[in-house]
Amino acid sequence: MYDVIVVGAGISGLLSALALGKHGKNVLVLEKSGHVGGNCNSYCVDGFWVDTGPHAITHLLKGPLRMLMDKYFDYIPAFVDYGTYYVRTPTGIRPIPSNLREFVTFDALPRKDRLMLSQALTKALTLSTFGIDTSKTSIYSCLPRHLSKQTYDFVDTIAYFLSGKSMRETSVYRVLYGSSFVRDSAMYETSDQPIADQLAEQITNITGIRRLITNKTSHAQAYPRGGLKALLNSVMHSLPDNVEIKTNACVNRILVEGGVVCGVSTDDESYDAEVVVHSGFAKDLPVLIEDLPAKYLHDLGQIDQALSMCIWLGLSKQMKEFDYTGSEIWFQEKAYWAMPISNYSSTIAPKGKQLVGFMFVVEDSVKREKKRAWATLHRAFPNIERYIEMTHYQVTTPEKAAVSIDGYIPEVRTPLKNLYLVGTDAAAESMGITRAAYSVLDLIKCMKEDGYMMSGRL
């Protein structure tokens, strides 16, 4: 009998196991694959250490991952400042504008369009500052009419890489948040506040119109030195002895008695537990549990998802086109988001070589998307073929639920007693690893409220 069973050993499952284990819980983690980490992982391909997709860890200064690291990690990995977001055009790269001052000189778009976009941005931030909910308002509906195709393509690309969906499906709030005009942070410890309460509190800082002048898109963002594997290794090293992990253990049923979850079963064995934390796809719950409430079944069916393809290129030399830290987008034809991650650490690529990841949204068959992606790469970098010595493809679901206008984001607490969710489909704040960390904070809050966690200090 375990205190908690965690289904899935992705980063959200491992962070949950770490936090609960440090609170004294006897935890079993069951992972269907042969490795842990999920999308928070790195592995070697012909001497190059590729991540599972390009990543930027947001809100690292005072965000949820920072709180989890400060409270539960035995050692914290080294992080490198993320750098700058760029846009690439046939004439080179320039920083993506993140405030009105930068929009004025952003000549990748027509001057008239820049002025109209600046007015639309000012209006949207003003509405958000005064508490108007923009989470169900599409970007497209707020754009001025009669913009050039070039400008619509630029805005659409930004939407896709913030939510995985088009500007017609992505909310204004998502763009304000992703561009750091709206910032979330988690509260640090105060002298009279228990740790569980501190972790549960999330504060939205909306600091007014002055951010239109001072905003920086890459605020408090970083990349782990050595790649995502460094962060995963820190989590694994910090797990206490009362956390057990079993790989190649596929959960095929979450066990319920009298409306109360009491354990799980795999192909080989059943395990009893007081609490089950599901960190896999919430959309899979109907396969694992019979007799879920009808409304919950319907809501789970509304979860929106996006598919991405990453093309990793190992280059035989460090190309001047990628002489920067940060990332770039290309918004003409088949758009991409790219990161030269070997610029953060000399251990990611062999000496004198370079590793760059290009992320594309998959809207058609993977075969056709590969063809379109390579056409874009050849247009953006006509001579890149001569330097490619390694090519590696990944097709993934980057986040388990896309934050689209009509998509459903489940809560951490489910309709079934003793069953909780964590992961990028159980929190809408931020993106990627930071989003997963928000769900873990919420898990601790819910379990405390439900009487499974002590309210005192560690």
C-alpha positions in Angstrom: 0.0 0.0 0.0 1.5 3.3 -1.1 0.5 6.8 0.0 0.6 8.1 -3.6 1.0 6.5 -7.0 2.1 8.8 -9.8 1.1 7.7 -13.3 3.8 8.8 -15.7 7.4 9.9 -15.2 7.5 13.0 -17.3 8.7 16.2 -15.7 5.3 17.0 -14.0 5.1 13.4 -12.6 8.7 13.5 -11.3 8.3 17.0 -9.7 5.1 15.7 -8.0 6.9 12.6 -6.7 9.8 14.8 -5.5 7.6 17.3 -3.6 5.3 14.6 -2.1 8.3 12.4 -1.2 10.0 15.3 0.6 6.7 15.7 2.5 7.2 12.2 3.8 4.8 10.4 1.4 5.6 6.8 0.2 5.4 7.3 -3.6 5.4 4.9 -6.5 6.0 6.3 -10.0 4.9 4.1 -12.9 6.2 4.9 -16.4 5.1 3.0 -19.5 8.3 3.7 -21.5 11.8 2.6 -20.7 13.0 6.0 -19.7 12.0 8.9 -17.6 11.7 12.7 -18.2 9.2 12.8 -21.1 9.7 16.0 -23.1 12.2 17.2 -20.5 15.1 15.1 -21.8 18.2 15.0 -23.9 19.9 12.2 -25.7 22.9 11.7 -27.9 22.7 11.5 -31.7 26.0 11.1 -33.5 27.9 13.1 -30.9 25.2 15.8 -30.6 23.0 16.1 -27.5 19.5 16.9 -28.7 16.7 18.0 -26.5 13.1 16.7 -26.9 12.3 19.8 -28.9 13.7 23.3 -28.3 12.8 24.8 -24.9 12.9 28.1 -23.1 12.2 28.0 -19.4 10.1 31.0 -18.6 9.5 33.0 -15.3 12.6 31.4 -13.8 13.3 34.4 -11.5 10.3 34.0 -9.2 8.1 31.5 -11.0 6.9 28.0 -10.0 9.9 26.0 -11.1 12.2 28.3 -9.0 10.0 27.7 -6.0 10.1 23.9 -6.5 13.8 24.0 -6.9 14.4 26.2 -3.8 12.2 24.0 -1.6 12.8 20.5 -2.9 16.0 20.1 -5.0 19.2 18.9 -3.3 21.1 20.8 -5.9 20.0 23.3 -8.6 21.4 23.1 -12.1 23.3 26.0 -13.6 21.2 28.2 -15.9 22.3 30.5 -18.7 20.5 33.7 -19.6 18.1 32.8 -22.5 19.2 35.7 -24.8 17.0 37.4 -27.4 14.1 36.5 -29.6 14.8 37.3 -33.2 12.9 37.3 -36.5 14.7 36.1 -39.6 14.0 37.5 -43.0 15.9 37.0 -46.3 18.1 40.0 -45.3 19.1 38.7 -41.9 17.8 38.8 -38.3 16.6 41.5 -36.0 15.0 41.4 -32.5 11.3 40.7 -32.3 9.7 43.9 -30.9 8.4 43.6 -27.4 7.4 47.3 -26.8 6.2 50.3 -28.7 9.6 51.8 -29.0 10.9 48.7 -30.8 7.8 48.5 -33.0 8.6 51.9 -34.5 11.9 50.6 -36.1 10.7 47.1 -36.9 11.0 47.4 -40.7 10.2 43.7 -41.3 6.6 44.9 -41.5 5.2 47.9 -43.4 5.2 51.2 -41.4 1.5 51.6 -41.6 0.9 48.1 -40.2 3.3 48.8 -37.3 1.4 51.8 -36.2 -1.9 49.9 -36.4 -0.5 47.0 -34.4 0.9 49.3 -31.8 -2.6 50.8 -31.3 -4.1 47.4 -31.0 -1.5 46.3 -28.5 -2.1 49.4 -26.4 -5.8 48.8 -26.4 -5.4 45.1 -25.4 -3.0 45.8 -22.6 -5.3 48.6 -21.3 -8.2 46.2 -21.2 -6.1 43.6 -19.4 -4.7 46.1 -16.9 -8.3 47.1 -15.9 -9.3 43.5 -15.4 -11.2 42.8 -18.6 -11.0 39.1 -19.4 -9.3 38.6 -22.8 -8.8 34.8 -22.5 -11.7 34.1 -24.9 -11.0 36.9 -27.3 -9.1 35.9 -30.4 -6.1 37.8 -31.6 -7.6 38.0 -35.1 -10.8 39.6 -33.9 -8.7 42.4 -32.3 -6.5 43.1 -35.3 -7.1 46.2 -37.5 -8.5 45.3 -40.9 -6.6 45.8 -44.2 -3.2 44.7 -42.9 -0.8 43.3 -45.4 -0.4 39.5 -45.8 3.1 39.8 -44.5 1.8 41.3 -41.2 -1.0 38.7 -40.9 1.6 35.9 -41.4 3.8 37.5 -38.7 1.0 37.6 -36.1 -0.2 34.1 -37.1 3.4 32.8 -36.6 3.6 34.4 -33.1 0.3 32.8 -32.2 1.3 29.3 -33.4 4.5 29.3 -31.3 2.7 30.6 -28.2 -0.2 28.2 -28.3 0.2 25.8 -31.2 -2.9 27.3 -32.8 -3.6 30.1 -35.3 -4.4 33.7 -34.5 -8.1 32.9 -34.9 -7.9 30.3 -32.1 -5.3 31.9 -29.8 -6.5 34.4 -27.2 -5.2 38.0 -26.7 -4.3 37.1 -23.1 -2.0 34.3 -24.3 0.0 36.7 -26.5 0.2 39.4 -23.7 1.4 36.7 -21.3 3.8 35.1 -23.7 5.3 38.5 -24.6 5.7 39.3 -20.9 3.3 42.2 -20.9 1.4 40.2 -18.3 3.7 38.3 -15.9 2.8 35.5 -13.4 5.0 34.8 -10.4 4.9 32.7 -7.3 5.3 34.0 -3.7 8.4 33.4 -1.8 8.5 32.4 1.9 7.5 34.8 4.6 8.3 34.5 8.2 4.8 33.5 9.3 3.6 31.5 6.3 3.8 27.7 6.0 5.7 26.3 3.0 2.6 24.6 1.5 0.7 27.9 1.6 3.6 29.7 -0.1 3.7 27.1 -2.9 0.0 27.4 -3.4 -0.1 31.1 -3.9 0.1 32.4 -7.4 0.2 36.2 -8.0 -0.6 37.8 -11.3 1.5 41.0 -11.7 -0.1 43.4 -14.1 2.0 46.5 -13.8 0.4 49.0 -16.0 0.8 50.8 -19.3 4.4 51.8 -18.6 5.4 48.2 -19.7 4.5 49.3 -23.3 7.8 51.2 -23.1 10.0 49.0 -20.9 8.8 45.5 -21.6 11.3 42.7 -22.6 10.1 39.5 -24.2 12.8 37.3 -22.7 12.2 38.6 -19.1 13.5 36.0 -16.5 14.0 33.2 -19.1 16.9 30.8 -19.1 18.2 27.6 -20.5 19.9 24.8 -18.4 23.6 24.7 -19.0 24.3 21.3 -20.6 20.7 20.9 -22.0 17.4 19.7 -20.5 19.2 16.5 -19.3 20.9 18.7 -16.6 17.5 19.7 -15.2 16.2 16.1 -15.3 19.4 14.9 -13.6 18.8 17.4 -10.8 15.3 16.1 -10.2 16.4 12.5 -10.2 19.3 13.2 -7.8 17.0 15.0 -5.4 14.4 12.2 -5.1 14.3 10.7 -1.6 14.5 7.0 -0.8 10.8 6.8 -0.2 10.1 7.5 -4.0 10.2 4.3 -6.1 10.2 4.4 -10.0 9.2 1.5 -12.2 9.7 1.9 -16.0 8.2 -0.3 -18.6 5.1 -0.4 -16.4 2.0 0.7 -18.4 -1.0 1.5 -16.3 -4.1 0.1 -18.1 -6.7 0.8 -15.3 -7.2 3.3 -12.5 -9.1 1.3 -9.8 -12.2 2.8 -8.3 -14.4 1.5 -5.4 -17.5 3.3 -4.4 -16.6 6.4 -6.4 -13.2 6.6 -4.6 -9.9 5.9 -6.4 -7.9 3.2 -4.6 -5.0 2.2 -6.9 -4.0 1.2 -10.4 -3.3 -1.9 -12.4 -0.7 -2.7 -15.1 -0.5 -5.7 -17.3 1.5 -7.5 -14.6 0.3 -6.3 -11.2 -2.1 -4.2 -9.2 -1.0 -1.5 -6.7 -3.0 0.0 -3.9 -2.7 3.7 -2.9 -4.5 6.3 -0.9 -4.0 8.9 -3.7 -3.4 8.6 -7.5 -1.8 11.5 -9.4 -2.2 11.1 -13.2 0.5 12.9 -15.1 -0.2 11.4 -18.5 -2.7 12.8 -21.0 -5.9 13.8 -19.3 -7.6 13.0 -22.6 -6.7 9.3 -21.9 -8.7 9.1 -18.7 -11.9 7.6 -20.3 -9.7 4.7 -21.4 -8.4 4.2 -17.8 -11.6 4.7 -15.8 -15.1 3.5 -16.3 -18.2 5.6 -15.4 -16.7 9.0 -15.4 -19.3 11.7 -15.0 -20.9 12.5 -18.4 -20.1 16.3 -18.2 -16.4 15.5 -17.4 -16.2 13.0 -20.3 -17.6 15.7 -22.6 -15.1 18.3 -21.2 -12.2 16.0 -21.7 -13.2 15.5 -25.3 -12.9 19.3 -25.8 -9.2 19.3 -25.0 -7.4 20.8 -27.9 -3.9 19.7 -29.0 -1.2 20.6 -31.4 1.4 18.4 -33.1 5.0 19.7 -33.8 8.0 18.5 -35.7 11.5 19.3 -34.8 14.4 19.0 -37.2 17.7 18.9 -35.4 20.7 19.7 -37.6 24.2 18.9 -36.5 26.5 21.3 -38.4 30.2 20.7 -39.2 31.0 24.3 -38.3 29.7 27.2 -36.2 27.8 29.2 -38.8 27.7 33.0 -38.6 24.0 32.9 -39.2 23.6 31.3 -35.7 26.1 33.5 -33.8 23.7 34.4 -31.0 22.0 33.0 -27.9 18.2 32.9 -27.9 15.9 31.9 -30.7 14.5 33.0 -34.0 11.3 32.7 -36.0 10.7 32.7 -39.7 7.2 33.7 -40.6 7.1 33.5 -44.4 5.7 30.3 -46.0 6.3 27.4 -43.6 7.1 29.1 -40.3 9.6 27.8 -37.8 11.0 28.5 -34.3 14.7 27.7 -34.0 17.3 27.6 -31.3 21.1 27.1 -31.7 21.3 25.3 -28.3 25.0 24.4 -28.6 25.7 28.2 -28.1 24.7 27.7 -24.4 27.2 25.0 -23.6 30.3 23.5 -25.2 29.2 20.0 -24.2 26.1 19.9 -26.4 28.0 19.6 -29.7 31.4 18.3 -30.6 34.2 20.9 -30.5 34.0 23.4 -33.4 30.5 22.1 -34.4 27.0 23.4 -33.8 23.5 22.0 -33.1 20.4 23.9 -34.1 16.8 22.8 -33.6 14.0 23.9 -35.9 10.4 23.5 -34.7 7.5 23.4 -37.1 3.7 23.1 -36.5 2.3 20.0 -38.1 -1.0 20.7 -39.9 -0.8 18.1 -42.6 0.8 14.6 -43.0 4.3 14.5 -41.6 5.7 13.5 -45.0 4.3 16.7 -46.6 5.3 18.8 -43.6 8.9 17.6 -43.9 9.0 18.6 -47.6 7.6 22.1 -46.8 10.0 22.5 -43.9 13.0 21.7 -46.0 11.9 24.2 -48.6 11.8 26.9 -45.9 15.2 25.9 -44.6 16.7 26.1 -48.1 15.2 29.5 -48.6 16.3 30.9 -45.3 19.8 29.3 -45.5 20.7 28.6 -49.1 24.1 27.1 -48.2 23.2 25.1 -45.1 23.2 21.7 -46.9 27.0 21.7 -47.2 27.5 21.9 -43.4 24.9 19.3 -42.3 26.5 16.2 -40.9 23.6 15.0 -38.7 19.8 15.2 -39.2 17.3 14.0 -36.6 13.5 14.3 -36.6 11.1 14.4 -33.6 7.3 14.5 -33.9 5.8 15.3 -30.6 2.8 16.8 -28.8 4.7 19.7 -27.1 2.0 20.4 -24.6 -0.8 18.0 -23.6 -3.5 20.7 -24.0 -3.2 23.7 -26.3 -4.4 26.9 -24.7 -6.9 27.8 -27.4 -10.1 29.8 -27.1 -12.4 26.9 -27.2 -10.1 24.2 -25.8 -10.7 22.8 -22.3 -8.0 22.8 -19.5 -9.0 20.4 -16.7 -8.4 21.3 -13.1 -5.9 19.4 -10.9 -8.7 18.2 -8.7 -11.0 15.7 -10.6 -14.6 14.6 -10.0 -13.3 11.4 -8.4 -12.1 11.4 -4.8 -8.3 10.7 -4.4 -7.6 11.3 -8.1 -5.6 14.4 -9.2 -4.1 15.6 -12.5 -0.7 17.3 -13.2 1.0 18.4 -16.4 0.6 20.8 -19.2 -3.1 19.9 -19.5 -3.8 20.8 -15.9 -2.6 24.4 -15.9 -3.1 27.2 -18.4 -0.3 29.5 -17.1 2.9 30.0 -19.1 4.3 27.2 -21.3 6.2 24.0 -21.2 8.1 23.1 -18.1 7.0 26.2 -16.3 3.4 25.3 -17.0 3.9 21.8 -15.6 5.4 23.3 -12.5 2.3 25.4 -12.0 0.2 22.3 -11.9 2.5 20.8 -9.3 2.0 23.9 -7.1 -1.7 23.5 -7.5 -1.5 19.8 -6.6 0.2 20.6 -3.3 -2.5 23.2 -2.6 -5.4 20.8 -3.4 -3.9 17.9 -1.4 -3.4 20.2 1.6 -7.0 21.4 1.4 -8.3 17.8 1.1 -6.4 16.7 4.2 -3.6 14.7 2.6 -0.8 17.1 3.4 0.4 18.5 6.7 0.2 22.3 6.8 3.3 22.7 8.9 6.8 23.4 7.6 9.2 20.8 6.2 
